[in-house]
Amino acid sequence: MSESWPMKLRNKPVTGHSVLLQGLISAFLLLLPSVLLADEDTSHQAQQLINAMSKASKELNYDGIFVYQRGSQIEAMRLIHKADTDGEHERMVSLTGHAREVIRDGQSVTCIFPENRSVMVKRNQPKQLLAAQLPQPIEKIADFYGFAVSGKDRIADRSTWVVNIVPKDDYRYGYQLWIDEETKLLLKSELRDNSGRPIEQILFTHLDVVDHISPDLLKPSISGPGYTWYSGSAEDTPVSVHNTEWAVLSMPRGFSQSDHEIQALAEGYMPVEHMVYSDGLAMVSVFIEKIDKESNEIRGVSRMGGVNTYATYSNGYQVTAVGEVPLKTVQSMATSVVQNR
């Protein structure tokens, strides 16, 4: 059996060049996760860690600061999370750029914009952090994604497991997760394209896990008059649709419709049909809007971080597909929308 490259280096005479080479190799190895487990089948361990992470994100009390990077945009946010018998309560405060706050409970989401002196209240929506998007148990999506533990690392001065979620085709993205060994909270995540390149990142720089969160920490920082409040009226509330005349004929294996609504817009605009498709992790929204003139159509693609948009026009309708998936996915879905006569 031939010697491995570290053994070959040890057997060579020590020269200035070889010492320098070994130093460079050692420095490079320090940049890798400290424990590599590539030779071991770690799929089951990875799935256990992901399930524990999803549970911890909902049940623990924590207060932390994280950095969110999408493309060239970087934002810092403070996240305060409380779990009690009434459910989950959460407040996010922007630390960079324009001042903003988002306060969530089991019923609604309140978005506060001090710059415009406005407040928007709308019905509750899923959290954007990955831990809240993952299905429980994670085994539900095992037909479309593989799982592995690739090693250990350190994030926010905490020891973490590094876990990979790898898509089994090129119609969806993968993730690399850094899960706190002690609390099982998600401390870092990277959304990765089909070449393995990170395109979005969430990274906690500080995190306190506590027994109690004061109610004052969940209150908005604004008070007093002078703010304009916006809340959805009955007419603005999306209406669930059980039967539709529209169909998406081409979508990746595993995707199915998870929601369908009709959203009324401002006066003078036609209602928009909104259909949501998911494989349990990845999600694509398809919007269909009747437009009066072909000159008002929108065609083409756009991208922000990992979110791709493809818009097309067909027989008097604007069709737009949006999702945190590769461009080929939203393009194939948008161009395959048909109207059942």
Beta strands, then each sheet from edge to edge (+ up, - down):
strand 1: 61-70
strand 2: 73-84
strand 3: 87-94
strand 4: 101-104
strand 5: 108-113
strand 6: 118-123
strand 7: 145-155
strand 8: 158-167
strand 9: 174-180
strand 10: 186-192
strand 11: 198-210
strand 12: 228-231
strand 13: 239-240
strand 14: 246-248
strand 15: 256-263
strand 16: 272-278
strand 17: 283-290
strand 18: 300-304
strand 19: 307-314
strand 20: 317-323
strand 21: 337-339
sheet 1: 7+ 8- 9+ 10- 11+ 1- 2+ 3- 4+ 5- 6+ 12+
sheet 2: 13+ 15- 16+ 17- 20+ 19- 18+
sheet 3: 14+ 21-
end
